[in-house]
């Protein structure tokens, strides 16, 4: 009973077999998507190269590198640079995920693609322009001679 019926359509057994095969193929594509999406990471560096952040598919920081030039900045400036660089990396996740989805499931399920990528865009938006840290200030010479800014040669 797996042949065509008198009206030319597939019998119910053949239709179910076809539906099961399609479901299996779709499940395999989604398993591949899951595996590929789990491997997604983004590396982003600050404009001056002071900070480099690597994030995973969940937006979590997996690596953080800061150059020794950090000594020239205040703690607040370093923190702002790290956060901005991290946000810029996270904002790249939706497009990276869209690429993985296109390669694994294609256009077969564009509604799911749009939903997932949209959720990532909502979770990881582009940084606001006012998130830009202030420009790095020039290094100040260190005065660590413990003489209170006065020369030891001056008279009291």
Secondary structure by P-SEA (a helix, b strand, c coil): cccccccccccaaaaaaaaaaaaaaaaaaaaaaaaaaaabbbbbbcccccbbbbbcccccccbbbbccccccccaaaaaaaaaaaaaaaaaaaaaaaaaaaaaacccccaaaaaaaaaaaaaaccccccccccccccccccccccccccccccccc
